[in-house]
């Protein structure tokens, strides 16, 4: 009888493991963000399905910006492996282009993390999320990047 119970438990465990590995291989359909003027509209629910499925991330940051290492720390804190070149997701840290003279005191977009899914060669893939940080122009870049990465982490922590 003990032998039968042992084998029964073992078979059930194997069946559960096989089902969970099949579930992990489910493909997610990426819905692209749409652009309305200067605003991106992204499907948060869709991105929340894509993020846990992705295993590798490529990180792109502005050149000669040492504080941009914070984006790599963000990716690692999400449990992703950083891979140069092609990866499941591509996180790009971007500074918006200057668009004229600033007549304060309203907030302006200071930086954004753009996330692409399914990059292939030179094609960045489908833009699936844009996380923007708004603040006062003249804020130091390291502070902007820190606030932006913390904002992203708070929104998508597991």
C-alpha positions in Angstrom: 0.0 0.0 0.0 2.9 2.4 0.9 4.4 1.7 -2.5 1.2 2.6 -4.3 0.8 5.9 -2.4 4.4 6.8 -3.1 4.0 6.2 -6.8 0.7 8.0 -6.9 2.2 11.1 -5.3 5.2 10.9 -7.6 2.9 10.7 -10.7 0.8 13.6 -9.5 3.9 15.8 -9.0 5.1 14.9 -12.5 1.8 15.8 -14.0 1.8 19.2 -12.1 5.3 19.9 -13.3 4.5 19.1 -16.9 1.4 21.3 -16.8 3.3 24.2 -15.3 6.1 24.0 -17.9 3.5 24.0 -20.6 1.9 27.1 -19.0 5.2 28.9 -18.9 5.6 28.5 -22.7 2.3 30.3 -23.5 2.8 33.1 -26.1 1.6 36.6 -25.3 0.2 38.8 -27.9 1.8 42.2 -27.7 -0.5 45.2 -28.2 1.4 48.2 -29.5 1.1 51.6 -27.9 -0.7 54.2 -30.0 0.4 57.8 -30.3 -2.0 60.6 -29.9 -0.2 63.9 -30.5 2.7 63.8 -28.1 1.1 61.2 -25.8 1.5 57.4 -25.9 -1.5 55.3 -24.9 -0.4 51.8 -23.8 -2.4 48.8 -22.6 -1.2 48.3 -19.0 -3.0 45.0 -18.6 -1.3 43.6 -21.7 2.2 44.8 -20.5 1.5 43.2 -17.1 1.2 39.9 -19.0 4.3 40.4 -21.1 6.6 41.5 -18.3 6.6 38.2 -16.3 6.9 36.1 -19.4 10.1 37.9 -20.6 13.3 36.4 -19.4 16.0 38.6 -21.0 16.2 42.4 -21.4 18.4 44.5 -23.5 19.2 48.0 -22.0 19.8 51.1 -24.1 20.8 54.4 -22.4 22.0 57.8 -23.6 25.7 57.8 -24.2 28.0 59.2 -21.5 25.4 59.2 -18.8 26.9 57.3 -15.9 23.6 57.5 -13.8 21.9 55.5 -16.5 23.3 52.4 -14.8 20.1 52.7 -12.7 18.1 51.3 -15.6 20.2 48.1 -15.5 19.6 47.8 -11.7 15.9 48.2 -12.3 15.9 45.4 -14.9 17.8 43.1 -12.5 15.4 43.9 -9.6 12.6 42.6 -11.9 14.4 39.3 -12.1 15.5 39.6 -15.7 18.8 38.7 -17.3 20.5 41.6 -19.2 21.6 40.6 -22.6 23.2 42.9 -25.1 21.6 42.9 -28.6 18.5 40.9 -29.1 16.4 40.0 -26.1 12.7 39.4 -25.1 12.3 43.1 -24.1 14.3 46.2 -24.8 14.3 49.0 -22.2 15.4 52.3 -23.6 16.0 55.3 -21.4 15.3 58.5 -23.4 15.5 62.2 -22.9 12.8 64.2 -24.7 13.8 66.6 -27.4 13.7 70.3 -26.4 10.6 71.8 -27.9 11.1 75.5 -27.5 11.4 77.9 -24.7 10.2 76.9 -21.2 8.0 79.4 -19.4 7.6 77.6 -16.0 6.3 76.6 -13.5 4.4 73.6 -15.0 5.9 70.1 -15.1 7.4 68.8 -18.3 8.5 65.4 -19.4 12.1 65.0 -18.3 12.7 61.3 -19.2 11.0 58.1 -20.3 11.6 54.4 -20.3 10.3 52.9 -23.6 9.8 49.1 -23.6 9.8 47.2 -26.8 8.8 43.5 -27.2 10.2 41.1 -29.8 13.2 43.0 -31.2 14.7 41.4 -34.3 18.0 42.7 -35.6 17.7 46.5 -36.3 13.9 46.3 -35.7 13.3 47.4 -32.1 10.0 45.4 -32.0 6.6 46.5 -30.8 6.4 49.4 -28.4 4.4 48.0 -25.5 5.0 50.5 -22.6 6.2 54.0 -22.1 6.9 55.2 -18.5 7.4 59.0 -18.4 8.7 61.1 -15.6 7.5 64.7 -15.3 9.2 67.5 -13.3 10.8 70.8 -13.4 13.3 71.5 -16.2 16.8 71.9 -14.8 16.5 68.9 -12.5 19.8 67.0 -12.4 19.8 63.9 -14.7 20.8 61.4 -11.9 17.8 62.6 -9.9 15.4 62.3 -12.9 16.6 58.7 -13.6 16.3 57.7 -10.0 12.7 59.0 -9.8 11.8 57.4 -13.1 13.2 54.0 -12.2 11.5 54.1 -8.8 8.2 55.1 -10.4 8.4 52.1 -12.8 9.4 49.7 -10.0 6.5 50.8 -7.8 4.0 50.4 -10.6 5.2 46.9 -11.7 6.6 45.3 -8.5 5.7 41.7 -8.1 
